[in-house]
């Protein structure tokens, strides 16, 4: 869907994007993650052709990005708003027409969405007469009314109230099921982690890693598990060459252990050792969250399996 | 292109549909007509004045029987008892006056007019006119001059200034030209600021309501800026054209109804004025209206209206681009002050000069150059046009104006595209230069 190649964006005294490349698969949900000021919004503005990169290229469906693609992108900026004194219906119509829809088509699409979101009666209302939550719904409809193939949402869940977040999440997922590619951009990584198929992590204008969430997590597995067993006065100890106990938590009837399995051994080996000794209550692999991976990446600058692989 | 049209349409309709637009469009001509009508009404009203009674004590004996009663004044000759007459005046209601002509009136030329309230200027003027006429008649008689002969000698010279142009001679009118030039410079000066500020406010509104990024993900920032500038410019033109049409048609109706010379003549006759006096009044009426009409007739209104619309629109495009750049650089209207200064200066400079230098010397070198420089030409050229300007100068100045407008739009566009995305950042001139240099 989208191929971003070696984008560099330089502002007077700081470099917003430094040689960033990544790709967004057709029909996927893609997370563009990084702390505030990392360069996410700069990248999104380049994709939306609001600004142009100093060097590098973006390909949309294999073609270099051009104004023809604008109508196929729906963009919900982080800094968003509507004309306060304009009627909602008229405003929607205007925004949809700017995206290239004919007046007739725009009208029928807007009516369809208004019905879907239960806001038919809002057509002649002005934005300033709507509640904040209602405005958010209108804003969302304005983003997707022209049936874009690519929907870019910058910090979509900040500023939305929880009820609307759920409604809108559902709508986004259903748009995705119908073929739309979604890009989430956020600094709150945990908020989109479970939604995203792939991510790219950006920090201080550089890409630090990208790929499928599943693969990234796999690469960052630490072979750490959490084992909860019935206590029964049994005190488990680390076994050299099999597993080491990193922490122990007494939970009354149960005891919870965090164990790290030695290299070359599997959880099955550990279970084989444990089963005769204790009654297992719960077993769970401790997988690092994207946030943990990010923190690990930027603080330790430790080995990076994915990037070293590529280089 | 299609998108620019959409933007122009929205900017235009959202303003034209506002109640305030309709209100201003219709109230301003009505206001002008109102003032016009009021002036005429008051003028007419002054003819039907209240009647005054003047009690006359003529101690000189020169005036007895020579004072004429008219619509304004009735003269009553009374006894010579000054004290008694004064007491009577005190008890009288209304406009009763006591005119005392002393015995040495012919030499001292002093008379006294008593009343409970000071006499109006009309009555005072009428009384002294009549006294003077009587004295003049006496003087004529003593010198052996026939009054009728004197009155028949009444030379009047009509000087008409003519300009020699290539198309031949034509009437010129410095008076009317000056008046029109001054009004044009005021109107253009005010309107450039008025509509330029509307562009600026519109941009600040889009920026502060945060809709701007939603829109420029669909259109280029430059398209948004131009759409807004053109849309608001068309609002301005619409307003002017409506004003011109409404005012001139209302003026037409008002003039026909109120200033018909025949009508006034008839009225005056009905009010009982003698034929001579009617003739006098009508002549002065005709003279006043006729003079104004004649003067205005010499002015080429068609050229003035067309050049006005061209220079207003050109100047507006040039300056509104600068206003747009300012609007994009700030977060609220209160921050605009520091950037407004350099925009205001050339306009203010020309505006002030237009009253002195430009009007007095409309064809001098300073006037010429100011009407060529795009930043000052919208005012300077309009001030000169009523005095007659060669066509080539107007064409050259318009070409330069278009060039200036392209330049400012280009500069403003580069600042605008960066500025509208800079939230909560206080911009300085240094910053603007930096934005201007950004690529893409």
Contacts between the chains, C-beta under 8 A, distances in Angstrom:
chain1	res1	chain2	res2	distance
A	11	B	438	7.1
A	12	B	434	4.9
A	12	B	437	7.8
A	12	B	438	7.5
A	45	B	421	7.6
A	48	B	217	4.5
A	49	B	217	7.9
A	50	B	213	7.2
A	50	B	216	5.4
A	50	B	217	6.1
A	50	B	221	7.7
A	50	B	421	7.3
A	51	B	417	8.0
A	51	B	440	5.5
A	52	B	439	7.1
A	52	B	440	3.0
A	53	B	440	7.2
A	54	B	439	6.0
A	54	B	440	7.3
A	70	B	217	7.3
A	70	B	218	6.1
A	71	B	218	8.0
A	73	B	217	7.2
A	75	B	214	7.3
A	75	B	217	4.2
A	77	B	210	7.7
A	77	B	213	4.0
A	77	B	214	6.2
A	77	B	217	7.1
A	79	B	210	4.6
A	79	B	213	5.5
A	79	B	423	6.0
A	80	B	210	5.5
A	80	B	211	7.5
A	80	B	213	7.0
A	80	B	214	6.1
A	81	B	209	4.2
A	81	B	210	3.2
A	81	B	211	4.6
A	81	B	214	7.4
A	82	B	209	6.8
A	82	B	211	5.5
A	82	B	214	7.8
A	83	B	205	7.9
A	83	B	206	7.8
A	83	B	209	6.6
A	83	B	211	5.9
A	84	B	205	7.9
A	84	B	209	5.7
A	85	B	14	7.9
A	86	B	14	6.7
A	94	B	6	6.9
A	94	B	10	5.6
A	95	B	214	6.8
A	95	B	215	7.5
A	95	B	218	7.2
A	97	B	6	5.5
A	98	B	3	5.8
A	98	B	6	6.0
A	98	B	7	7.7
A	98	B	215	6.6
A	98	B	218	4.0
A	98	B	219	5.8
A	99	B	218	5.2
A	139	B	214	7.9
A	142	B	214	6.8
